[in-house]
Amino acid sequence: MEELVKRMSFASGMTEEEILSKIEDKKLELSGLISDEGAAYIVAKEIGLDVFLLTGKERSSPAEAGRNFVRNEKYLVPFAQFP
């Protein structure tokens, strides 16, 4: 979870504290019926980040596998640049 938050922060330009706050807000919004990691994935998607690239998980199709950047409205960050 800590690594995911760091990557979300790096890719979004938000602080880790801001990311953690959004994750807690999402958990409260969903009445605590979701894990920290599940809430983090939802927040990542909401702020325009590609969850598969943040986690390093493989995509399900060859077309998706060709993506190698984390995208949001402000940044285009090569996955290899993640800390």
PEFENTA-V652836 format. One record per helix or strand of 2 or more residues. SS is the DSSP state (alpha for helix, beta for strand). FROM is the first residue (numbers start at 1). TO is the last residue. If there is no record, write none. Layout:
ss=SS from=FROM to=TO
ss=SS from=FROM to=TO
//
This chain:
ss=alpha from=2 to=12
ss=alpha from=16 to=29
ss=alpha from=36 to=46
ss=alpha from=51 to=55
ss=alpha from=62 to=65
ss=beta from=69 to=71
ss=beta from=76 to=78
ss=alpha from=79 to=81
//
